[in-house]
Amino acid sequence: MGKTVNLLELAEITGFAVQTLIRWQKDEDMPVLLAGQRGRGGEHDAAAVISWLARREVHRAGLSSPKDELDRVRK
């Protein structure tokens, strides 16, 4: 588990806008430790989000990870 951060800190770490991160939470299942509520922000595991971003980019680029290649060969 990585460092626990809020959305503003996560935006600084990743370089993405807070609004983009919120959209990814809602629409693309970005990992969240504790969902924010009115008057209280959410909490995120920075390492889990960075890992999720990497997997998302690999998927979007159509590239495969070593694990994907191994799974493909096993089939």
C-alpha positions as a LaTeX table, in Angstrom:
\begin{tabular}{lrrr}
\hline
Residue & $x$ (\AA) & $y$ (\AA) & $z$ (\AA) \\
\hline
Met1 & 0.00 & 0.00 & 0.00 \\
Gly2 & 1.28 & 3.44 & $-0.91$ \\
Lys3 & 0.78 & 6.84 & 0.59 \\
Thr4 & $-2.81$ & 7.86 & 1.34 \\
Val5 & $-3.65$ & 11.15 & $-0.38$ \\
Asn6 & $-6.62$ & 13.36 & $-1.17$ \\
Leu7 & $-7.69$ & 14.37 & $-4.69$ \\
Leu8 & $-5.65$ & 17.58 & $-4.73$ \\
Glu9 & $-2.50$ & 15.71 & $-3.75$ \\
Leu10 & $-3.28$ & 12.98 & $-6.27$ \\
Ala11 & $-3.71$ & 15.61 & $-9.00$ \\
Glu12 & $-0.28$ & 17.02 & $-8.15$ \\
Ile13 & 1.31 & 13.56 & $-8.17$ \\
Thr14 & $-0.25$ & 12.40 & $-11.44$ \\
Gly15 & $-0.42$ & 15.71 & $-13.31$ \\
Phe16 & $-4.11$ & 15.24 & $-14.10$ \\
Ala17 & $-6.87$ & 17.71 & $-13.22$ \\
Val18 & $-9.05$ & 16.99 & $-10.19$ \\
Gln19 & $-12.11$ & 16.91 & $-12.48$ \\
Thr20 & $-10.47$ & 14.23 & $-14.62$ \\
Leu21 & $-9.69$ & 12.11 & $-11.57$ \\
Ile22 & $-13.29$ & 12.47 & $-10.34$ \\
Arg23 & $-14.59$ & 11.38 & $-13.76$ \\
Trp24 & $-12.28$ & 8.36 & $-13.75$ \\
Gln25 & $-13.52$ & 7.43 & $-10.27$ \\
Lys26 & $-17.11$ & 7.46 & $-11.46$ \\
Asp27 & $-16.80$ & 6.17 & $-15.02$ \\
Glu28 & $-13.65$ & 4.05 & $-15.15$ \\
Asp29 & $-13.40$ & 2.49 & $-11.68$ \\
Met30 & $-10.25$ & 4.28 & $-10.59$ \\
Pro31 & $-9.31$ & 2.85 & $-7.16$ \\
Val32 & $-10.60$ & 4.72 & $-4.11$ \\
Leu33 & $-9.83$ & 3.88 & $-0.48$ \\
Leu34 & $-12.63$ & 6.01 & 0.96 \\
Ala35 & $-15.20$ & 7.77 & $-1.19$ \\
Gly36 & $-15.65$ & 11.46 & $-0.50$ \\
Gln37 & $-18.85$ & 12.81 & 0.96 \\
Arg38 & $-20.32$ & 16.26 & 1.16 \\
Gly39 & $-17.84$ & 18.40 & 3.02 \\
Arg40 & $-15.25$ & 15.65 & 3.17 \\
Gly41 & $-12.86$ & 14.59 & 0.44 \\
Gly42 & $-12.04$ & 11.05 & $-0.50$ \\
Glu43 & $-8.86$ & 9.15 & 0.19 \\
His44 & $-6.73$ & 7.40 & $-2.41$ \\
Asp45 & $-3.77$ & 5.04 & $-2.33$ \\
Ala46 & $-1.30$ & 6.86 & $-4.59$ \\
Ala47 & 0.54 & 3.65 & $-5.55$ \\
Ala48 & $-2.70$ & 1.86 & $-6.46$ \\
Val49 & $-3.84$ & 4.76 & $-8.62$ \\
Ile50 & $-0.48$ & 4.99 & $-10.41$ \\
Ser51 & $-0.58$ & 1.25 & $-11.05$ \\
Trp52 & $-4.17$ & 1.59 & $-12.33$ \\
Leu53 & $-3.09$ & 4.44 & $-14.64$ \\
Ala54 & $-0.25$ & 2.33 & $-16.05$ \\
Arg55 & $-2.58$ & $-0.63$ & $-16.71$ \\
Arg56 & $-5.12$ & 1.75 & $-18.27$ \\
Glu57 & $-2.53$ & 3.21 & $-20.64$ \\
Val58 & $-1.23$ & $-0.22$ & $-21.64$ \\
His59 & $-4.78$ & $-1.32$ & $-22.38$ \\
Arg60 & $-5.58$ & 1.85 & $-24.33$ \\
Ala61 & $-2.40$ & 1.52 & $-26.39$ \\
Gly62 & $-3.29$ & $-2.05$ & $-27.26$ \\
Leu63 & $-0.08$ & $-3.30$ & $-25.72$ \\
Ser64 & 0.10 & $-6.37$ & $-23.61$ \\
Ser65 & 1.85 & $-6.92$ & $-20.34$ \\
Pro66 & 4.12 & $-9.91$ & $-19.69$ \\
Lys67 & 1.28 & $-11.48$ & $-17.71$ \\
Asp68 & $-1.08$ & $-11.01$ & $-20.68$ \\
Glu69 & 1.44 & $-12.68$ & $-22.98$ \\
Leu70 & 1.84 & $-15.60$ & $-20.58$ \\
Asp71 & $-1.93$ & $-16.02$ & $-20.35$ \\
Arg72 & $-2.17$ & $-15.92$ & $-24.14$ \\
Val73 & 0.53 & $-18.59$ & $-24.53$ \\
Arg74 & $-1.12$ & $-20.81$ & $-21.92$ \\
Lys75 & $-4.42$ & $-20.77$ & $-23.83$ \\
\hline
\end{tabular}
